[in-house]
Amino acid sequence: MGVVFIEDSEHPRFNARLTVKGKPFTSMLTPRRIQDFLERYNIVYRRHKGNKQVSLEKQMQIDKDVAKQMDEIKRHLKTAR
């Protein structure tokens, strides 16, 4: 699912061409990394509907952490040039 989001992204920088240390970012999205992310943020999928069960506070924290990580990636890419 994460790969699909990146491949469908129209963002000028965070899209399918994004690389980290010379590797395509999409190749780094392994099932294990996704599972680690889900466990870290206590995200549980409902078995019947496939919807995420996350409180509003937890979702806000996740959004904040993702924004912080994306900013760090952006700064890293700028300094790598």
N, C-alpha and C positions, 0 to 999 in steps of 0.2 A: 504494500500500500504506500509506503514512504517513497519508493522508487517512482510510482505512478505520479505522486504529487510533484516530485522534482521534474520528471519528464514532461508533465503538463504545464509546468510553471512558465509564465510569461515574464517573470522578473528579469531585469537586465543582467543581474549577477548570479542569483541563486536559481540556476536552471540546470538542465542536463549537462551543460559544458563545465560546470563547477568541478574543479580539481583541488585536492588537498595533498600536498607533498608529491605532486605529479601523478596521483591516482585519481580516477574519476570518483566523485563522492558517492555516486550510486553503487559502485562496487564495494563500498565500505558499509553499506546498509545490509548487514547479515541478519538472519533470524535471531541469532544470539544477542546482537546489539539491540535489536528492537525489544527482545524479551527483557534485557537489562534495563532499558528505558522504562518499560511498563512496570517492572518491579520497583524501580527507584521512585517512581511517582505514584505507586500504589494504584495503578489503573487495572481494573478488573473488567473483562468483557462478559456481557450476558451471553449465556449459551444459546438461548432461543432467538434473540433478535439481533445479536451482534453489536448492541449499543454499549458505549462506555459508561461506567458508573463512576463518576467523579463529582465531588462536591464543587460548588461554585468557587469556594475559597481555594481549593486544590487546583482547579482549572486556571484561576487567575495566577497562582504561583507558577504553574507550568508555563503559561504564556509569558510571564516575566522572565523565567529561566531560559526559555527558548529564545526570546528577544536578546537576552544577554549573550547567549552562546553565538547567535548569528552576528552580533556586533563584534564579538571577539574574532570570529572567522573573518569578518570583513576587514578588521584591523590587521590581522595576520596576513591576509592576501595583499593588502596595500603595502605592508613592510617587506613582503617577499619579492616585490617587483624591483 
